Each structure stands twice: as structure tokens, then as C-alpha cells.
Amino acid sequence: PGKDYESFSWLRFLLLLRSWLQIFFYTIDFQPPSSPPPLCLVLQVQLGCGIAAMFSSNAFEVLGRTAIITGGSSGMGLELARQLAAKGANIVIVARRQDRLLKGLEIIEGAALDKKTQRFHQISADLTVASEAVRIVDEVTSWNGGLAPDIVWCCAGCSHPTLFIDTPVEEFSRQMDSNYFSAMYVAHAIMSRWLKNPEENSGSSKETTAKQTAKSARHLLFTSSVLAFHTFAGYTSYSPTKAALRTLSDTLSQELNLYHAAHPDMRKVRVHTVFPSGILTEALDEENKIKSDVTKALEEVDKPLTPEVVVSRSLKALEGGDELIAVDPLSWLTKRSMLGGTARSGISVTYDWLLAAVLALVMIYVRWDMDKQVRAFGRKFGATGMKDGGASSA
């Protein structure tokens, strides 16, 4: 097997299956009800995955590949572009403001692994317009010598964290346009390019074997939020948009099986979603200016991370083959309480199995505790959500 990614996947699956069957028979046939859980066998599952990991390869190769990053002129998007450039990728950043794009491009070029061979480009566009997404994909394909980009990461978006009746009704449409439709339009444009002409999207002449084609998989990535799994007061215009991204990701992940089965020689396409909590950016500073005090109180346990940490953890998870990515303990635990039928792999299956029962109870307490905090806030400060009794900014 060596570096064969698919061989690694089968090996990992067989090791997990063997351990699960042992757990089943050990628990059902050979252990009385009073016996403790077969912890040794659970550990064997983890050990088996650790052994299998020795055969793993990087599932998110970026060296020499071309990536589009929306929202790439600031915040997480800019840091993502910088780190991918440091790994050898060719980068195209997309945002509205030309001045920020040009400044961002200088930062990205300065981080390049090889300034002589890597290429960088910027495009000013309004991604809330569907035709703009098509224009971007066409322009990048032309700029890339007629080859479609290998990686598309949707980072563009914004938040307006005010209480429901304090939020202007037009803001709900703006949030959906900025956070969901902008990503969906880009996804539709790039998927159409990747999937509608499978003969043009098979492995290149240098990548003809199954092993090489598996390594050269293309990647579509969404940036959602931990609020897609568990939301709270103050995010009525924001959380639904991020939950929509999560279900879009799950649906696309399943639909891709159709294309991969019908065209086995076509380069694989994988869909991923990242679920960060707070990120220390200028955007967060602006959000805090309009955020209600009750929202601030509820998210006190959420310690924002720097863009550098969020991006580095996301890339590490992608290199390990993850589809849904949590970048901090809060997101990690919340994700596992709300996954449902989401695709999972490797050791995460074992974690989910062990934690599901516990977290089902924990999340009941979390919701009860948050409701208790909101009621206490209302009794003490009134219905405005603000400690001084004034309405939150809209």
C-alpha cells in the first residue's frame, strides 16, 4: 500500500470492522449485564486506526495546485490564502474591495513557498449575484491555462447579531445572500465546470493510475459556524444561513457518489465544511458593537481563536481526510451531538459512538442552562437584551 490513500481507507475500515464485531459478540454473547463496558476493545479500535494511519497520505495536497478563496482579502480568508501560498499553491482571492485585494495579494506573495513558480491573482466581484460566480470560474480557468481550479474555498460572509425583533427585516435577506447564496452560487459554478464534462476532468497525462487520481482530488469547501449545530439568542439572522451551508454540504457529498460511480476515471471531488466558533478579526470587533448584552453573556464560554489557529487546524484536519471540521473543543463536542446521518470516517466513528449517548444528555443541560440565563437576564434587565435597558443597535 505505501502511500496509497484508498488502500489506507480499506485497511482502516477492516480494522474497525474487526474491532466492532469483537465488541458486539463480547458484549452480547459473553458478558453478563453487570460487566463493565469492553474498554480494552474500544482502545483496540483506536490503536488499529493509529496503526492504519502509518499508511496514510496527505488527503489535501496543495503544492502546485490552484485555489480560489472567496472573502480572501481579510480575516480568515486572507490567512487561509497566506498559509496555502506557504505550502506552494497558486492563489486567486476574491472580494468586493479592490484596495483590500491588492494589499492582501502583497501579503500572500510574501508568504509564497517559491516566488519564481507560484502565481497569484485577485478578482473584485459581488458574489451575491449568480453570474459573478460563473465569471470568476471562467476567468480563473483562463488565467490557469484552460484548467479549472483544483480547490475552491468559500470564506465570504458576515454576521448581524441582534435580537430578532431588533433586526431590520431586510437584514435577513442580506444575511442569506452574503452567507448562503454567495457560497451556493460559487459551488454551482465550479461543480458545473468539474462535473458536466467528465472526459475533460479525468486525471491528467501525468496522473493516470488510481492512486494518482485519488491524490489529485478536487476540493470544495464551505465555511459555516458552530451555530449550525447549536444556536442561541441574538443569531436569528445568522445561524439559519450557516445551518443551510451544512445541509448543502451533506447533500452535495451524497450526490457526488452518483458522478463518481458513473465516471470512475474522473478526478474525485470532495466537499468539506469548517465550523469555527469566534474568530479574532475586524469583523468580530464590528459585531460586538451591535451585539446585545444577553448574547455576549451566553457566548462567554466561547473563547475566540486567531485566524492563524483556525486555518492551521482546518488544514491539518483536511490533510487527514475529514469532511466536517471542528477547530476547537466546543465545536468538536457540539458537532458530535448533532451529526445525524452525516458521513464520517476513521476514528471519528468511534468517538461519535462513544459520545453520542453522553452528549445527548449534555445538550439537554446546555439548552436548559442557556434558557435559565436568558430568563434571569430578562428578570433583571428587562426585554431589550441590554443591561442599560436600551434597545440593541440594529
C-alpha positions as CSV (number, residue, x, y, z in Angstrom):
1,P,0.0,0.0,0.0
2,G,2.7,2.6,1.0
3,K,1.1,5.9,0.2
4,D,-2.0,4.6,-1.5
5,Y,-4.8,6.6,0.1
6,E,-7.6,4.2,-1.0
7,S,-5.7,1.2,0.4
8,F,-5.3,3.0,3.6
9,S,-9.1,3.6,3.7
10,W,-9.8,-0.1,3.2
11,L,-7.2,-1.1,5.8
12,R,-8.7,1.3,8.3
13,F,-12.2,0.0,7.6
14,L,-11.2,-3.6,8.1
15,L,-9.5,-2.9,11.4
16,L,-12.6,-1.0,12.6
17,L,-14.9,-3.7,11.4
18,R,-12.9,-6.4,13.2
19,S,-12.9,-4.5,16.4
20,W,-16.6,-3.6,16.3
21,L,-17.6,-7.3,15.7
22,Q,-15.5,-8.2,18.7
23,I,-17.2,-5.6,20.8
24,F,-20.7,-6.9,19.6
25,F,-20.0,-10.5,20.3
26,Y,-18.1,-9.8,23.5
27,T,-21.0,-7.7,24.9
28,I,-24.0,-9.7,23.6
29,D,-22.8,-13.3,23.9
30,F,-20.1,-13.5,26.5
31,Q,-20.7,-10.8,29.1
32,P,-23.4,-10.6,31.8
33,P,-25.2,-7.3,32.1
34,S,-23.2,-6.4,35.2
35,S,-19.9,-6.5,33.4
36,P,-18.1,-3.2,32.6
37,P,-18.0,-1.9,29.0
38,P,-15.3,-3.5,26.9
39,L,-12.9,-0.6,27.2
40,C,-10.0,-2.7,26.1
41,L,-11.7,-3.3,22.8
42,V,-12.6,0.3,22.3
43,L,-8.9,1.1,22.8
44,Q,-8.1,-1.6,20.3
45,V,-10.2,0.3,17.7
46,Q,-8.2,3.5,18.4
47,L,-4.9,1.6,18.3
48,G,-5.9,-0.1,15.0
49,C,-6.6,3.3,13.5
50,G,-3.3,4.6,14.7
51,I,-1.5,1.7,13.0
52,A,-3.5,2.3,9.8
53,A,-2.5,6.0,9.9
54,M,1.1,5.0,9.3
55,F,-0.1,4.1,5.8
56,S,-1.9,7.3,5.2
57,S,-1.0,10.1,2.8
58,N,-1.9,13.7,2.7
59,A,-5.6,13.9,1.5
60,F,-5.3,17.6,0.8
61,E,-2.4,18.2,-1.5
62,V,-1.9,21.8,-2.4
63,L,1.6,22.0,-3.8
64,G,1.4,23.3,-7.4
65,R,-2.4,23.4,-7.4
66,T,-4.7,26.4,-8.0
67,A,-7.1,27.6,-5.3
68,I,-9.9,30.2,-5.3
69,I,-10.6,31.8,-1.9
70,T,-13.7,34.0,-1.6
71,G,-13.5,36.6,1.1
72,G,-9.8,36.4,0.6
73,S,-8.9,40.0,1.3
74,S,-9.2,39.9,5.1
75,G,-9.8,37.8,8.2
76,M,-9.8,34.0,7.9
77,G,-9.8,34.2,4.0
78,L,-6.6,36.2,3.9
79,E,-4.9,34.0,6.4
80,L,-6.0,30.9,4.5
81,A,-4.6,32.3,1.3
82,R,-1.3,33.1,3.1
83,Q,-0.9,29.6,4.5
84,L,-1.8,27.8,1.2
85,A,0.7,30.0,-0.5
86,A,3.3,28.9,2.0
87,K,2.5,25.3,1.1
88,G,3.1,26.0,-2.6
89,A,-0.4,26.7,-4.0
90,N,-1.3,29.2,-6.7
91,I,-3.8,31.6,-5.2
92,V,-6.8,33.6,-6.5
93,I,-8.5,35.8,-3.9
94,V,-12.0,37.2,-4.5
95,A,-13.7,40.1,-2.6
96,R,-15.5,43.3,-3.3
97,R,-13.0,46.0,-2.4
98,Q,-10.1,46.4,-4.9
99,D,-7.9,48.2,-2.4
100,R,-8.0,45.4,0.1
101,L,-7.5,42.8,-2.6
102,L,-4.3,44.5,-3.7
103,K,-3.0,44.8,-0.1
104,G,-3.9,41.2,0.6
105,L,-2.1,40.0,-2.6
106,E,1.1,41.5,-1.3
107,I,0.8,39.6,2.0
108,I,0.1,36.4,0.1
109,E,3.0,36.8,-2.3
110,G,5.3,37.5,0.6
111,A,4.5,34.1,2.1
112,A,5.0,32.1,-1.1
113,L,7.0,28.8,-0.9
114,D,8.6,29.5,-4.3
115,K,8.1,33.0,-5.7
116,K,9.5,32.0,-9.1
117,T,7.0,29.3,-9.9
118,Q,3.8,30.3,-7.9
119,R,1.2,32.6,-9.4
120,F,-1.2,35.0,-7.7
121,H,-4.3,36.8,-8.9
122,Q,-7.2,38.9,-7.5
123,I,-10.7,39.4,-8.7
124,S,-13.2,42.1,-7.5
125,A,-16.7,40.7,-7.5
126,D,-20.1,40.8,-5.8
127,L,-20.8,37.1,-5.1
128,T,-24.4,37.7,-4.2
129,V,-25.0,37.8,-7.9
130,A,-25.0,34.3,-9.5
131,S,-23.5,35.5,-12.8
132,E,-20.5,36.8,-11.0
133,A,-19.6,33.3,-9.7
134,V,-19.7,32.0,-13.2
135,R,-17.5,34.9,-14.4
136,I,-14.9,34.1,-11.6
137,V,-14.7,30.4,-12.5
138,D,-14.3,31.3,-16.2
139,E,-11.6,34.0,-15.5
140,V,-9.6,31.7,-13.2
141,T,-9.8,28.8,-15.7
142,S,-8.5,31.1,-18.5
143,W,-5.8,32.5,-16.2
144,N,-4.8,28.9,-15.2
145,G,-4.1,27.9,-18.8
146,G,-7.5,26.5,-19.5
147,L,-7.5,24.2,-16.4
148,A,-10.2,24.6,-13.8
149,P,-9.0,25.4,-10.3
150,D,-8.4,22.4,-8.0
151,I,-9.6,24.0,-4.7
152,V,-12.4,26.4,-4.1
153,W,-12.9,27.7,-0.5
154,C,-15.9,29.9,0.3
155,C,-15.0,32.2,3.2
156,A,-17.1,35.3,2.3
157,G,-19.8,36.2,4.7
158,C,-20.9,38.5,7.6
159,S,-22.9,38.5,10.8
160,H,-25.5,40.8,12.2
161,P,-26.0,39.6,15.8
162,T,-29.1,41.4,17.1
163,L,-32.3,40.1,18.7
164,F,-35.0,39.0,16.3
165,I,-37.4,42.0,16.5
166,D,-34.5,44.4,16.7
167,T,-33.2,43.2,13.3
168,P,-34.4,45.1,10.2
169,V,-36.4,42.6,8.1
170,E,-34.3,43.3,5.1
171,E,-31.2,42.1,7.1
172,F,-32.4,38.6,6.9
173,S,-32.3,38.6,3.2
174,R,-28.9,40.2,3.2
175,Q,-27.5,37.6,5.6
176,M,-28.8,34.8,3.4
177,D,-27.4,36.4,0.3
178,S,-24.0,37.0,1.9
179,N,-23.5,33.8,3.8
180,Y,-25.5,31.2,1.9
181,F,-26.3,32.2,-1.7
182,S,-22.8,33.6,-2.3
183,A,-21.3,30.2,-1.4
184,M,-24.0,28.3,-3.2
185,Y,-23.5,30.3,-6.4
186,V,-19.8,29.6,-6.4
187,A,-20.4,26.0,-5.6
188,H,-22.8,25.7,-8.5
189,A,-20.4,27.4,-10.9
190,I,-17.4,25.2,-10.0
191,M,-19.4,22.0,-9.7
192,S,-20.8,22.6,-13.2
193,R,-17.3,23.0,-14.5
194,W,-16.0,19.9,-12.7
195,L,-18.8,17.5,-13.3
196,K,-20.6,18.3,-16.6
197,N,-17.6,17.3,-18.8
198,P,-16.2,14.2,-17.0
199,E,-13.9,13.3,-20.0
200,E,-12.2,16.7,-19.6
201,N,-11.9,16.2,-15.9
202,S,-10.2,12.8,-15.8
203,G,-6.7,12.5,-14.4
204,S,-4.1,14.4,-16.5
205,S,-1.5,12.6,-18.5
206,K,0.8,12.6,-15.5
207,E,-1.8,11.2,-13.2
208,T,-3.3,8.1,-14.8
209,T,-3.3,5.5,-12.1
210,A,-6.0,5.1,-9.5
211,K,-3.5,6.0,-6.8
212,Q,-2.5,9.3,-8.5
213,T,-6.1,10.2,-9.4
214,A,-7.2,9.7,-5.7
215,K,-4.4,12.0,-4.6
216,S,-5.4,14.7,-7.1
217,A,-9.0,15.0,-5.9
218,R,-10.6,18.4,-6.2
219,H,-12.0,20.1,-3.1
220,L,-15.0,22.4,-2.5
221,L,-15.0,23.9,1.0
222,F,-17.6,25.9,2.9
223,T,-17.1,28.0,6.0
224,S,-20.0,27.5,8.3
225,S,-20.2,28.1,12.1
226,V,-20.6,26.1,15.3
227,L,-24.0,27.9,15.4
228,A,-25.1,25.5,12.6
229,F,-25.2,22.8,15.3
230,H,-26.4,24.7,18.3
231,T,-27.6,28.3,18.2
232,F,-28.7,30.8,20.8
233,A,-30.3,34.3,21.3
234,G,-29.0,37.0,19.1
235,Y,-28.2,35.0,16.0
236,T,-31.7,34.6,14.3
237,S,-30.5,36.2,11.1
238,Y,-27.1,34.4,11.0
239,S,-27.5,30.8,12.3
240,P,-30.1,29.7,9.7
241,T,-27.6,30.7,6.9
242,K,-24.9,28.6,8.4
243,A,-27.2,25.6,9.0
244,A,-28.1,25.9,5.3
245,L,-24.5,25.6,4.4
246,R,-24.1,22.5,6.5
247,T,-27.1,20.7,4.8
248,L,-25.9,21.8,1.4
249,S,-22.5,20.2,2.1
250,D,-24.1,17.0,3.3
251,T,-26.4,16.8,0.2
252,L,-23.6,17.5,-2.3
253,S,-21.4,14.9,-0.6
254,Q,-24.0,12.3,-1.2
255,E,-24.8,13.4,-4.8
256,L,-21.1,13.1,-5.8
257,N,-21.4,9.4,-5.3
258,L,-23.6,9.4,-8.5
259,Y,-20.9,11.1,-10.6
260,H,-18.0,9.1,-9.2
261,A,-19.8,5.8,-9.8
262,A,-20.9,6.8,-13.4
263,H,-17.4,8.1,-14.3
264,P,-14.8,6.2,-12.3
265,D,-11.9,7.7,-14.2
266,M,-13.0,11.3,-13.4
267,R,-11.0,13.1,-10.8
268,K,-12.7,12.8,-7.5
269,V,-14.4,15.8,-6.0
270,R,-14.7,16.1,-2.2
271,V,-16.9,18.6,-0.2
272,H,-15.9,19.8,3.2
273,T,-17.3,22.3,5.8
274,V,-15.4,24.1,8.6
275,F,-17.3,25.0,11.7
276,P,-15.3,27.6,13.7
277,S,-16.5,29.5,16.8
278,G,-15.5,33.1,17.2
279,I,-12.5,34.3,15.2
280,L,-10.5,37.3,16.3
281,T,-10.9,39.7,13.3
282,E,-12.0,43.2,12.5
283,A,-15.4,41.7,11.6
284,L,-15.8,40.4,15.2
285,D,-15.0,43.8,16.6
286,E,-17.8,45.3,14.5
287,E,-20.2,42.6,15.5
288,N,-19.6,43.3,19.2
289,K,-20.6,46.9,18.7
290,I,-24.2,45.9,17.9
291,K,-24.4,42.6,19.9
292,S,-26.8,42.5,22.8
293,D,-25.5,42.0,26.3
294,V,-27.5,38.8,26.6
295,T,-25.8,37.4,23.6
296,K,-22.4,38.3,25.0
297,A,-23.3,36.6,28.3
298,L,-24.3,33.4,26.5
299,E,-21.1,33.2,24.5
300,E,-18.7,33.9,27.3
301,V,-17.5,30.3,27.2
302,D,-16.6,30.7,23.5
303,K,-13.0,32.0,23.5
304,P,-12.3,33.3,20.0
305,L,-9.3,32.0,18.1
306,T,-6.9,33.8,15.9
307,P,-7.3,33.3,12.1
308,E,-3.9,31.6,12.1
309,V,-5.0,28.9,14.6
310,V,-8.4,28.3,12.8
311,V,-6.7,27.9,9.4
312,S,-3.9,25.7,10.6
313,R,-6.2,23.4,12.4
314,S,-8.6,23.2,9.4
315,L,-5.7,22.3,7.1
316,K,-4.5,19.6,9.4
317,A,-8.0,18.1,9.5
318,L,-8.2,18.3,5.7
319,E,-4.9,16.6,5.3
320,G,-6.3,13.8,7.5
321,G,-9.3,13.4,5.2
322,D,-12.1,15.0,7.3
323,E,-15.3,16.3,5.7
324,L,-16.8,18.2,8.6
325,I,-14.2,20.1,10.6
326,A,-14.3,21.5,14.1
327,V,-11.4,23.7,15.1
328,D,-11.9,23.9,18.9
329,P,-13.1,21.7,21.8
330,L,-16.5,23.5,21.9
331,S,-17.2,23.0,18.2
332,W,-15.8,19.4,18.4
333,L,-18.2,18.4,21.1
334,T,-21.2,20.2,19.7
335,K,-20.7,18.7,16.3
336,R,-20.7,15.2,17.6
337,S,-24.0,15.8,19.4
338,M,-25.8,16.9,16.1
339,L,-24.3,14.9,13.3
340,G,-27.3,12.7,12.4
341,G,-26.6,11.0,9.1
342,T,-23.6,13.0,8.2
343,A,-20.8,11.0,6.6
344,R,-18.0,10.1,8.9
345,S,-14.8,8.1,8.7
346,G,-11.9,6.6,10.7
347,I,-11.6,7.2,14.4
348,S,-14.3,9.8,14.4
349,V,-16.8,7.0,14.0
350,T,-15.6,5.5,17.3
351,Y,-15.7,8.9,19.0
352,D,-19.2,9.5,17.8
353,W,-20.4,6.1,19.0
354,L,-19.0,6.7,22.5
355,L,-20.0,10.3,22.9
356,A,-23.5,10.3,21.3
357,A,-25.3,8.9,24.4
358,V,-23.4,11.2,26.8
359,L,-23.8,14.3,24.7
360,A,-27.5,13.7,24.1
361,L,-27.9,14.3,27.8
362,V,-25.3,17.0,28.0
363,M,-27.0,19.1,25.3
364,I,-30.3,18.9,27.2
365,Y,-28.5,20.5,30.1
366,V,-26.8,23.1,27.9
367,R,-30.1,24.2,26.5
368,W,-31.7,24.3,29.9
369,D,-28.8,26.3,31.3
370,M,-28.9,28.8,28.4
371,D,-32.7,29.2,28.8
372,K,-32.1,29.8,32.5
373,Q,-29.6,32.5,31.8
374,V,-31.9,34.3,29.4
375,R,-34.8,34.2,31.9
376,A,-32.6,35.6,34.6
377,F,-31.3,38.3,32.3
378,G,-34.9,39.3,31.4
379,R,-36.0,39.4,35.1
380,K,-33.0,41.6,36.0
381,F,-32.6,43.9,33.0
382,G,-35.9,43.7,31.0
383,A,-36.7,42.6,27.5
384,T,-34.3,44.7,25.5
385,G,-31.4,42.3,25.8
386,M,-29.2,45.2,27.1
387,K,-28.0,45.8,30.6
388,D,-28.7,49.5,30.5
389,G,-32.3,48.9,29.3
390,G,-31.8,50.5,25.9
391,A,-32.6,48.6,22.6
392,S,-29.7,46.8,20.9
393,S,-28.4,48.5,17.8
394,A,-29.9,47.5,14.5
